[in-house]
Amino acid sequence: MPREELDFDLTPSPELMTSGGIGSTNLGLGFALGEIIANSLDWALLSKQEAKTISEDAAQHADGQEFLNALENEYGSLAAIISNEPPQISIEVKNGKIIITDLGVGMNHEEVQTAMQLKRASDKIRAPLRMRKGQFGMGLKVSALGLGRTMEIQSRSIKTPGQTVVFKFMDKEMEGRSGWTSFPGYRTDEIESDSPLGSQKHGTSIVISDLNRNFTKDDVLDAREELCEIFHYAIESLNSNITVDGKPLVATEPEMNPDVIRLKLDDYNLFVREDLGGGRRGELIQIRGWAGVMKKTMSGDLKYGFHTFRKNQLIEMNHNDGYRAQPSGLWPYPAPHAELARLFGHIHLDMVPPNFHKKGWNNDSPAWAEVVDVLKPVLEPLVKLARDTTKDVKKNKELLGAYTRFAKTGEWKLPKKKPRGGKEKPGGKKEPKEKPPEPKTAFHLGGQDYDFLTPNQGKNYDDSTPPWTYIVDHSSHEIQMTLYMQHPLFAFAKRGGEKILTKIAQIDVFCQMMQDQGNSIAEVQAKRETLYREAFGG
């Protein structure tokens, strides 16, 4: 048979654009609202300071002049998009609807159409007002359809005064469709009495209805708490007024230990080239932020580590992965531990791309690996302070002093270790050392017996998850294991075999803890053999 040329039609099914299609990603109420609010902040009018920065940048750099030209071509002049008021965004959850309304520049017919098209939105099509955390052209649709099956957009553009564009999308319209065109909407110069925009001259309102679930007051409160974290810098730096059911979001952070100076990452001049994708790298961008020690240990709910940001918008909360994670986490320790659960900070990684959902990072990016490398020597003194001190850090004056000097000067010198043995009496004789207590169990290290707490059942298992993980509190000498029963090791165990595997897990965890504490391979292996003999005989 002679060669025959073929054409393939890759038009996606219209049912992709439904709550059961792209809306099934389950971002959660807080992060879904966060994605929509982020769009509103992207298109908020410029402050005078932002406009001044754009003008100054245009005078000094060709790229800056190009950015200014694009804005002026889009809006007529820079002055047309400046406001004396901070960004205003309201979220209301009532009567089975979620309504998000802003006072931004708004959208005309063509811009609403672009916003609703999959993977269509682009800075090449519409000049951006400011830098954004990441752009895939999917956020509005994925988020809105993840919350409900009907989405209505009402928008008044600053370019077309007096006109309102209205488009109502219902995912049931996609059932049985063969094409992606001829969806009805309208434009009017009348102020409709039921418009969520009211009498405001410009801005956009997104109304989501036919909700996928009944969101309770507790759901809304939880989402509000997440939004306070997500938009910490929009609230704090831009003075954005973002309200949920009439109550403004407030930038919050945990209570930090006042005796520990915050490590200001900006002072260390840490720069990494931006990852532009496709193997391309951009300009050097500085790692900014801070880190410190909280007053309270947060090991129970794992609410410690870095809140990570891109373009001042939260990407990941409580990042506490260490170098054992695959790919490596940001922290220079093996894995999360109870003794490190006082660490907290904010870090801005504008050079690393987010993942598709913008709820985490593209950890395979070369920029991510470079960030991990340059952070290591800066964070190590803080990690040592958290690991080797108690709640009252002043009890270890030498280590606290060494850390404080590092935080102020960048010079790190470990305090000298005290000589081993007893204290020297007047006259040159040493007092005898206290005899360590006799071990009660085989899980004995450094003169202390360690207790294993009842194991937690792990969630969010995937193929890269180990069969068990652990955190240890060296002050209470307790070890908390998490067992992932979905792991093949447990799945293939015969009935009752999970008890044997749990004992093996305890031995493995204890030996790993010894290794983390700096014990030699020989010491670890000897302890492993002892523990196996104790557990299984022989």
N, C-alpha and C positions, 0 to 999 in steps of 0.2 A: 504494500500500500504506500503510495507516494506521501510525502510529508504534507500535512494540511495545517495551515495557520489557524489558530483558534483565538477568540476573544473571551475574556472572563468578566462577568459583571459582579463587582464587589459592593454594590449598594447594600448597606446594612438593613436589616428588618426594622420597620418603623417602631416595632415594639421594644427596640432598644431604649427609646426615649419614654420610658414609663417608670413607675415606682418599683415595678418588678424587674426592670432592666438596670439602667445606671443608678436608679434610686435604691437598689438593694445593697449598697455598700455599707449601710448602717454606721454612719459617722457619729450618731448620737446627737441629742438636742443641742448641747453646748457647742460642739465643734461644727455642726451644720449651720447654726446661727452665726458662729464665728466667721465662717466662709463668706456668708452673705454680708455681714457687717464689714468685713475686710474690703469687699467691693465698694461699699459706701464710703469708707475712709479713703480708698484710692481715688475716688471721684469727688471728694469734698473740695470746696473752694480753697485756694491757697491763702495762707496767712501772709501778712506783710513781710515777715522774716523769711518765709519760704520764697516769696517773689524776689526779695533782695538777693538771696543766695543764688537764684537762677540767673539774675541779671549780672551779678559779679562773676559767676562761672562762665557766662557767655562772653564776657569781656576778656577772659584769660585763656579760654580753651576753645578749640574748633568744635569739639563735641558739644560743649555747652552752648555755643552759638547755634548749632544745628537743632538742639533740643528746644531752645527759645523760638527759633524760626517755625518749628513744627507747631508749637503752642499758638503762636500768633496767626499762623495759617488756619488753624482749627477754630480759634475763638475771636479773631479780629485783633485783639491786643491782650497783653498780660494784665492790664488794669481791669479788664472785663471779668476776670475770674479770681479777683482778690476780695477777701471778706475780713471785716474787723471782728467777726464772731467766730468762735471755735466750732469745729464740726459738731453737728447735732444729729443724733440717730436715736430713734425710739423703737422698742420692741414691745408688742402687746400680745399676750396669749389669752384669748377670751372667746367665748361662744363658738368653740370648735374651730377657731382660726388663729393663725400666727401672722401678725402684721409688722413688717419692718419698713420704717419710713425715714428718709434722710433729707437733708437740705443741700445736696450736692449740685453738680452742674446739670444733672438730668440727661435724658436721652431723647433723640428724635426718632422718627420711624425707622430709618436705616440702622441706627445704633441699637434699638430694641431688637430688631431682626437679627443683627450680628450677635447680640448677647444670648439669644435663644438658640443659635445654631451650634451644633456640636463641634468643638475644637476649632472654632472660627475666630473668636476674639483674638486680636493681635495689636501690638503697638504700631505695626505698620499700617493698620487700617484706621486706628483711632489714636491720636497722639496722647500719651499718658501725661498726667499732671505731676506724677512723682514716681519714684522707684517702688516696685512691688515685690512681695516675698517670693513669688513664683507664678508662672502663668501657663496654664494648660488649656484654657478655654472651656473648662468643664465644671468649675466650682459651683456656679449658680444652679445649673441644672441638677447636678448630682445631689447637692445639699437640699434644694427645695423638694425634689421628688423623693428624697429619702425621708422627708417629713410628712408629705401629703400628696394626694393624687391630682390636685388642681392648684395651679399657680396663675395668679393674675398680676400683670405688671401695669402700673400707671406711672407715667413719667412726663415731666415738663422740662424741656431743655432750655438752658440759658441762651441757646442759639436761636430758638424760635419762640419768643415771648408770647404768652397767651394761649399756646396750643398744648393740649394734653393728648398723649398717645396711650391707647388702652389695648392690651392684648391678654386674652384669657386662654390658658392652655390646660386642657384636661386629658390625662393620659388615656382615658377610654377612647378618645378620638383616634388613637394610634392603632387600635385593634382592627384588623382586617384591611388596613390601608396598604396601598402599594407604592405611594409616593410621599414626598416630604414638602409639598408646596400647597398653596391655597388654604392656609389657615386664616380664619376671619379675625379681624380686629378693627379699630377705628381711631380716627383723630377728630378732636372737637375743640372749638374755641370757647365753649361754655364751661362754667364751673359747676360740675354736677354736685348736687347736695350730699350724696353719699360717698363722695370721693375721699379716700383716706388722706389725700394731699391737702384737703381743705382749701384755704385761699392762698397757700404759699405759691410764689412765682416760679420756683424751679425746685427740682428734686425728684426722687423716685420712691415709689411704694411697692413692696412685694407682699401680696396677700396669698398665703398658703392655706388651703382648706381641704375638706375630705381627708382629714389627718389619718396617717397610718396607724396611730394609736392614740389613746386618751392620755394626754400629758397632765399629770397631777401637779398640785402646788409644790410638792417635794421635788418633782422633776424640774420644774422651773427654777426653784431655789438652787438645785445642784448645777443647772446650766448657768445661772447667774454667777455662781462661785467660779466656774470654769472661765467664763467671759472676763471676770476681773483679772484672772491670770493671763489670759490670751492677749488682752488689750492693755496690759500694765503700762506700756510706754505711750500708747495713744492717749490714755487718761492722764498720765503724769507729765509727759513732755508737751503734747499738743493741746492739753486741757480739753480733750474731747468730752462732750456731754452725751454719754450713752446711757439710756435708761431701759430698764426691764420692768414693765407694768408700773411705770411712773417713778421707780426708784433708781437713782444714778449708780452706775458701777463705780467702785472705789479701788484704786490701785493698792494692793496689799502685799505684804511679805511676812514671813514668820519672824518671831522675836529672836534676834541674834544675840550672841554672847558679847556683852560690851567689853570684856577683857581681851577679846581677840580682834585685832585690827583686821579690817577687810582687805583682802588681797585685790588690788586694782589691776586688772589685766591690761588696761590701757597703758599703764606705766612701763610695761615690759617690751613694747614695740614688737609684737608678734604679728607677722604678715604672711599671708598665703595667697597665691594666685587664684583668682576666681575660676571655677570650673564652668565653662560655657557649653559643655556637652560635646559629644562626637570627638573627643580627644583634644578639643581646643581649650586653651587657657587664656584668661584675660589679665587684667591689671592686678597688682598686689593690693589686697584688702586687709585691713587690720582686724585682728580678733579683739573685741571689746567686752567689757563686763566686769564682774567682781565675784568673789567667793569668800565664804567665811564659815563660822561655826555657830550653829543654833544653840539656844539655851537648853532646849529639850531634845532628847533622842527620839527619832521618828521611825524606828525600825518596824513597828507594828503594821503600819499602813504603807511603808516604803515611800513616804512623802519627804524625800531628801534628794540631794544631788543637784544637777543643773536644770533650771528652766532655760531652754535653748530657743533663740530667736533668729529670725531672718527678716531684714528690713523692718525691725521693731515690732514684728508680729510673732507670737508664740508658735513654734513648730512642735516641740516636745516638752511635756512637763516631767519633772523629777527624773531626769536622765541620770542613772546611777550605775551604769555598766562600767566594768573595768576591762583590763586587757585580755581576760580570758574569753570575753564575748566574741562572737564571730559575726561581722567584723568587730575589731576592738572598739570598746567604749572610750569615752574621753578621760576617765579617771585613771591615774597611775596606781591602781591596786588590782588584785586578781579578780575579785567578784564582790558584790554587795555583802556587807557585814554589819552586824548590830553595832560594833564599835565605831563604825564610820557613819552611822546614821544621824550625825549632827551636822554633816557637811551640807551646805546649801549655797547657791549662787545663781546669777544670771549671766549667760554668755551669748554673744551675738556673732553668728557665723554667716555673714553675708556672702562669703565666697563658696559655700557648699550648697548645692541644689537640694531642694526638698524632694520627698517621694511624691508619687502621683496624687495622693490624698492630702498632702501637706500637713499630715499628722505625725510625720517623722522625717528622717533624713535619708538621702541616697548615700548609705554608708559604704557603697562600693566606689564612690567618687574618690579620685586620687587626692582631691582637696581635703576630704575627711581624714585620710591617713596622715597627711601632712599636718593637719591641725592637731591630731593626737600626739604626734612626735614633738611639736614645738611647745605644747602645753605641759608635757611631762615634767621637765625640770622646774617649772614655775609652780605646779600644783603639789609636787612631792613634799615640800616642807609643811604645807597645810594638812595633807593627808597624815603625815607623821604626828603632827600635833593632835589631830583628832583621835588617832589610834592609841597614842601613848599617854593621854590625859583623861581625867574623869570630868564630870560636870564642872567641878571647881578647878579650872585650868591653872589657877595660881598656885596650886599645890606643887606643880612641877615648874618652879621658877626658871630653872636653867633652860628647859625646852621652850617655854613661853617667851623667854627673853631672846633666844636664838631666832624663833619665828618672827617676833616683832621686829628685830633688826633686819631680817630678810624682807619683810613686808615694806619697810621704810627705805632700805638701801639696795635690795637685790642681792646682798651678800649672805650666803648660807654657810654657817659653821655649826656643826653639831656639838652640843655640850659634851665635855669629857666625861667618860664613864667613871664612876667611883670604883676604887680598887676592890676586888673581891675579898671575901673574908670578913671577920668580925671587926668591930670598931677598936681602935687602938686606945688602950688605957694610958693614963699618965704614967710615964716610966718605961714606955716602949712595948709593953705586952698587949696582945690582942685579946679582946673578949671573945669567948667561944660563940660561934654562930648558933642561932636557934635551930634546933633539929626540926626538919620539915615533918608534917603530919604523915602518918602511915597511910598509904593508898587504900581506899575502900573498894575501888573498882579498877579494872584494867584500863579504863579511859582516864588516865592520870598523866598530867603534864605540868612541869614547873611547880611541883609541890601541891597541885590542886586536882581534885576530882571534877570531871566535867559530866554534866547531866544532859541527856537527850530529851527534849520536850516531845510531846505527841506530834508526829509528822503532819504537816499540812498537805492537802491534796492539790497538786498543781493544776493550773488552768492555762488556756491559750497555748496548748502544746502544738509544736510543728516538728518537722523532720530533723531540725537542727538542735532541738532541745535535748539536753542530757537526761538520763533516767532520774537523777536527783540533783538538787542544789542545796545550799545551806547558808545560814548566817550564824555567827558566833558572838556571844557577849562575854568578853574575857573578865569583865568586872563581876558578873554573876556566875560565870563558868557554866553557861547554858548554851546548848546548840539546838537551833531550830532547823530541821530538814524539811524540804518540800519534795514530795515524791510525785513523779509524773507517771501515773498508772497506765496511761495510753502508750507508753514506750514499749517497743517489742519485747524488751527484757522481762517486763511484767506480763505482757499479753501472752507470752509463750510458757510462762511458769505453770506448773501443775497446781491443782487445788492445794492451798496451804503454803505454796512456794513463796508467796509474797512475804511471809514472815521471815523466811531465810534471807530473801533479797533485802529486806529492811535491815537485818543485822549486818549483811555485807555492806549495805549503804553506810551504816554507822561507822564501820571500820574504815571504809574508803574516805569518808568525810573527815574522820579524826586524823588520818594520816596526811590528808591534804592540808588540814589545818596546821599540823606540825611542819610541813614543808613551807607553808606561808610564813610561819614564825621563824624560819631560818635554820631549822634542824637539818643535819646532814642526811644524805641519802641512806647511809648506813644506819643512822638512828631511826629513820622512818621505817626502813625495811625490818629492823629488829622489832620495833613496836608492832608492825603489821603481823609478823609471825606470832608474837605473843597474843595479840587480840584474836587471831584465828584459832589458836590453841585453846584460849579461854572460851570462845564461843562454840567451837565444834569438836573440841577434844583432839587427841592425837599428839 
